[in-house]
Amino acid sequence: MRTGVKSHTSEAEDRAFMEFGPHLLSGVADRLSPSGGAGRVESLIVNFEKDSVLLTKVRDGHLAISVDKPEALSVFQEIRASILQL
């Protein structure tokens, strides 16, 4: 969490989500192409009322980045290249 940023969720809620959320959501998304013809899921964007969360696979885990919803598309596009290098 960046200094000065106020989260909409508690640290405990964030931790609980990261335990299972990315695995569950990416598993469901993987079912959209059971033959694998569309390729594997690289990332997901979950839009909440107040913010948007980008979930992406990195190495042996997942990265979640939360951004205020109105700014999400431009921020996610801006950081895409950096995330792909992880």
N, C-alpha and C positions, 0 to 999 in steps of 0.2 A: 504494500500500500504506500503510495506516495505521500509525503508529508503534506498536511493541509487538506487532504481529500477526505470527505466524510462519506462513509459507507452506508448503504441502505440496509445492510445485513451485519450481524455480529460476526466476530472472528470464528466463533464456534459454529455458526451456521455455514460460513464459507468452508470451514474444514470438513464438516459433515457432507456438504455437497461434493467437494472434490474427492471424497473417498469413493463414491459410487456414481455420481452424476455423469461425468464424462464417459465412463464405461457403458452405462445404461443408454445414454443418448446416442453415442456413436454406434452401439450395438443395434439399436432400432434403425438408425440411418443405414447401416450396412445391409439391413434386410430389404432396402429399396432396390437393391441390385443383387439378388441372391446368386446369379450366375457370375457375378464379378465383371460383367460386360461394361459397366459404367466406371469400373475402377474402384479403388478403395476410398473411403471417406477420409478427407484430409482435414476438414474443419467444419464446425457448426456455429451458427449464430442463433442465440436464444434471445428473443425480444421480450422483455418484461415491460410493464407499464412505465417505469421510470428509467430503466437502463437496458443496455444490450450487452450480452456476454459472448465473446468469441472463445470457443473451445477448439483447441487444435492439438494434435498429437505431436509430441517432441521426444525424441530419443525413446526412452522406456516409460514415458509418462505423458501427462497432459499439461497444457498451459491454458489458463483462463484469464482473459483480460476483460474487465468490465468498464464500460464507458457510458456516460449520460446518453440516453437514446437519441436526442436530436443531433449529436455529434458523431454517432457511432460509424456510419458509413464512411465519412471522410477520414476518421481516425484509423479505422481498420484498413482502408486502402493505403494510407500513409505508412503504416507499419508492416504491411504485408511482406515486403522484401526482407526486412530484418528478421521476421519470424521464420521465413523459409530457410534462413541460414543457420537456425538453431539445430 
